[in-house]
Amino acid sequence: LQGDTVKFKKEDNEWVSVTSGRGKFKLAGVNREQFPEVPTFRAASLKLPAGVLNYFIQHTSFAITTEQSRFTLSGAKFILADGKARMVTTDGHRLAFVECDVDTSAGAMDALIPRKALLELVKLSRDSNDEVSFGEDTNHIYFEVDGRLLITRKLSGNFPNYEMVLPKDNDKVAVFDLDE
């Protein structure tokens, strides 16, 4: 848009005309009665630094399945409890697990977050040095970053028991030269 002023005008059949400078656009709209109702939430009680949440997503999202038939694997299991934050993903062949110590005195959460919401959350919080506030109700999870709100539906179903495949009491360590 090239002009200093952007003008919006509602047309017939829910169309909107947008003009700015020499640019003229027509956009299809939706009647306000047909627009989905935005869920309301209490104040966000849980918080994590944006860098921690971004680290979790970037180091686990590769193992989220793209198969539509495996609905419960199409997101990440996010757990906040017992002084730890965890994110787990799997596509049935690979498993990604990230964990760090955090203050969980404000509450706990155990939810399946859809892949698309995770990718949008990375975009929202990428340049933020603030904390991400979040909370949930029975069907939704919401994230607030720098005054922007992301609301997503929770995935339903049971995530596989990932703890069964994680080795216990492993004393084996391998060190590799990264350049080689």
N, C-alpha and C positions, 0 to 999 in steps of 0.2 A: 504494500500500500504506500503510495507516494505522498498523499496529502497530509496536512497537519491535522485535519479533522476527519473522523470516520463517522458516517451517518448510517443508521439502521432504520428501516421502515418496514412495518408489517404489511404484507400484501394479502390478497385473497388466498384461501386454501392453505393457510399456515406458511406461506413462502415469505422470505425476508430479503429485502433488497439492501445491499451494502455498497456504499459509494465512498470513495476517498480519492481525491485528485482526479486523474483520468480513469481510474479503475472502477468498474461497475460489476457487481456480482449478484447472483440470485442463489439463495440457499433454501433447501427444503427444511421446514421446521416441524414441530410436533405440537399439537394442542396441549395446553398446560394440564388439562384434566387427564390426558393420556400419558403424561410423563410419569415415570416411576417415582414413588414417594421415597425421599431420602431418609434412611433410618436416623433416629436421634440417639445420642449416646450421653452417658454421664461423662464427667471430666476424666481424661485419661490418667490412670493411676500408675501404669507401668511405663518405665523409660529405659532406653539403652542408648549409648552413644551411637551416632549415625555411622561412624567408622566401623564399629563392631558389627552392626547389622549388615553393612555392605560387605565386610569380610566374610561373614557367614554365607551370604547369598552367592558371592563370587566363587567361593570355594566348595559349594555344594550343588549349584544349579546345573552343572554338566551331567549329573546323574539322575535328573528328573526324566521320566519316560515321556515319549511323544506319542505312545500308543493310546488311542482313545478308549480302548477296551479295558485298560488298567487304570480306572478312575482314581483310586486312592493313591496311586503312585505318580499322579500328574501334578504334584506339588511337593512341598517340604513339610516335614513334621517339625514344628517349633515348640520347644519345651522350655519353660522358665520355672524352675523350682529348686529347692534345696541348695540355694547359693550358686546355682549354675544356670547358664543359658546354653541350649543345645539346638542344633539344626541337623536334621538327617534327611537324606534323599536316597532313592534307589530306583533303578529301572529294571530290577530283577536280575541283572548281571553284575552291576557295579553298585557300591554303596559309598556314600560320602557322609562323613560325620565330623562336625566341628563343635567344640565345647570350650567355654571359658567361664571363669569365676565372675559372678556379678552379685550385686545386692538384690536379694529377692524379698526383702521385708515388706515391700509394697503390695505383694501378691504373687500369684502364680498363673501360668497359662500352659495349656497343652492343646495345640490346634494344628490342623492341616491347612497350609496356605497355598493357594493356587500359583502355578508357575508365572502366569501373566501378571499377577499382583506383585510377585517378587521382583520381576523385571522392571515394573513401573516404580516400585519402591526404591530401587537402585537409582533410577533417573531422578527421582525427587530428592534423594538424600545425598547424591554424589558430591555436591559442592558444599554441603552443610558441615559445620563444625559443632553443631548443636546436638541435642539429644532427640531421638525419635520417641514420641509418646504414642502409646498404643493401648488398646483394650478390645474387649469382645462382648458380644451378646450371644444368644443361642444360635444365630445363623450367620452373623457377620463378624469381621475383624476390621478395625479401623486403625489407621496410622496417621499421625499428624507430624509434619516436618515443616518448620519455618512458616507456620500459619496455613499450610496447604494440607488438605484432608484427603486421604485415600481410603475408600470403603470397599471391601470385597466380601463376597460370600465365602464361608468356610467350605472346604471339601468335606463330604460326609463319608463315613465308612471307617474301617479299621486299618491303620497302617501296619505293615508286617512287624513282627517282633524282631527288630534289628539287633537287640542285645544278644540274641541266640547265636548270631554269626560273628560277633566281635570276640576276638581271643581274650581269654582271662589269664592272668598271671603269666604273661609272656615275658621271658627274660632274654629273648633273642633281639639283637640290634644289628643293623647293617648300616655302614657309612659309605657313601659313594662320592667320588669327586665329580662335582657338577659339570665341569668343563669336559671331562671324558665321557 
